[in-house]
Amino acid sequence: MPRSNRPRRKPGSTPNARSRSNAPEGNDEDWMQRARYGVVRLQDAPDGQWHVRKIAPINAVKTYTCPGCHRMITPGVAHVVAWRADHWSGDDAAASNRRHWHPNCWESRSYRY
């Protein structure tokens, strides 16, 4: 009898077990909030720590000016929102000073001021 190249399933597993294991844990509202606004990641740089969030094109509804190239980020364009994680006056002040960047401008920004 020829060998099968298909992996054998563990007893008791179902074909949809993989999709259920990837389901978000916790409150449904928290999951919807992360899905709508993106996941914030902490990024270390020579100029300090930054909270960085990617904004999907479908969620980009306003026009912003990129501080890296001083060009407009128009609605429908994917971009990055960044704000200081180590702001001297606290998290609320840092969040109010967040800036919208083109992804390439954020990655290639200069650390010399």
PEFEN-V138247 format. One record per residue. N is the residue number from 0. RES is the residue in one letter. SS is DSSP state (helix for helix, strand for strand, loop for the rest). PHI is phi in radians with two decimals (* if undefined). D_FIRST is the distance of its C-alpha to the first C-alpha in Angstrom with 1 decimal. Layout:
N|RES|SS|PHI|D_FIRST  N|RES|SS|PHI|D_FIRST
//
This chain:
0|M|loop|*|0.0  1|P|loop|-1.25|3.9  2|R|loop|-1.36|6.6  3|S|loop|-1.67|9.3  4|N|loop|-1.54|12.8  5|R|loop|-1.44|14.6  6|P|loop|-1.19|16.5  7|R|loop|-1.45|16.4  8|R|loop|-1.44|19.7  9|K|loop|-1.29|22.0  10|P|loop|-1.06|23.0  11|G|loop|1.55|26.0  12|S|loop|-1.50|25.7  13|T|loop|-2.08|26.2  14|P|loop|-1.06|25.7  15|N|loop|-1.65|29.4  16|A|helix|-1.12|29.9  17|R|helix|-1.14|30.3  18|S|helix|-1.21|33.1  19|R|helix|-1.27|34.9  20|S|helix|-1.26|34.9  21|N|loop|-1.58|36.8  22|A|loop|-1.16|39.4  23|P|loop|-1.17|42.9  24|E|loop|-1.68|44.5  25|G|loop|1.65|48.1  26|N|loop|-1.26|50.5  27|D|helix|-1.13|49.5  28|E|helix|-1.15|52.8  29|D|helix|-1.09|52.1  30|W|helix|-1.12|48.8  31|M|helix|-1.15|50.5  32|Q|helix|-1.10|53.3  33|R|helix|-1.15|50.8  34|A|helix|-1.20|49.0  35|R|helix|-1.32|52.3  36|Y|helix|-1.85|54.1  37|G|loop|1.57|51.4  38|V|loop|-1.62|50.6  39|V|loop|-1.50|53.4  40|R|strand|-2.06|52.4  41|L|strand|-1.63|54.8  42|Q|strand|-2.19|55.4  43|D|strand|-1.58|57.4  44|A|strand|-2.50|59.6  45|P|loop|-1.02|62.6  46|D|loop|-1.69|64.8  47|G|strand|2.11|63.5  48|Q|strand|-1.67|60.7  49|W|strand|-2.29|59.8  50|H|strand|-1.54|58.1  51|V|strand|-2.23|56.0  52|R|strand|-2.29|54.5  53|K|strand|-1.52|52.8  54|I|strand|-1.89|54.0  55|A|loop|-1.30|51.8  56|P|helix|-1.01|53.4  57|I|helix|-1.23|53.3  58|N|helix|-1.64|55.3  59|A|loop|-1.52|57.8  60|V|loop|-2.06|60.7  61|K|loop|-2.06|63.8  62|T|loop|-1.78|65.3  63|Y|strand|-2.25|65.7  64|T|strand|-1.85|67.1  65|C|loop|-1.28|64.9  66|P|loop|-1.27|66.9  67|G|loop|-1.39|65.1  68|C|loop|-2.02|65.9  69|H|loop|1.07|68.4  70|R|loop|-1.79|66.7  71|M|strand|-1.36|65.8  72|I|strand|-1.81|62.5  73|T|loop|-1.52|62.4  74|P|loop|-1.03|60.7  75|G|loop|1.56|57.0  76|V|loop|-1.89|56.5  77|A|loop|-1.15|54.2  78|H|strand|-2.66|56.2  79|V|strand|-2.12|56.5  80|V|strand|-1.93|59.0  81|A|strand|-2.32|60.2  82|W|strand|-2.61|62.8  83|R|strand|-1.15|63.9  84|A|loop|-1.60|62.3  85|D|loop|-2.05|65.3  86|H|loop|-1.18|68.2  87|W|loop|-1.18|71.5  88|S|loop|-1.89|72.5  89|G|loop|1.85|69.3  90|D|helix|-1.21|66.3  91|D|helix|-1.14|68.2  92|A|helix|-1.17|70.2  93|A|helix|-1.13|67.2  94|A|helix|-1.15|65.4  95|S|helix|-1.31|68.5  96|N|loop|-1.74|68.5  97|R|loop|-1.19|64.9  98|R|strand|-2.25|64.5  99|H|strand|-1.75|62.1  100|W|strand|-2.14|60.7  101|H|loop|-1.19|58.6  102|P|helix|-1.00|55.4  103|N|helix|-1.19|56.3  104|C|helix|-1.15|59.9  105|W|helix|-1.16|58.7  106|E|helix|-1.24|56.4  107|S|loop|-1.87|58.9  108|R|loop|-1.18|62.1  109|S|loop|-1.56|64.7  110|Y|loop|-1.65|65.5  111|R|loop|-1.59|69.1  112|Y|loop|-2.04|71.7
//
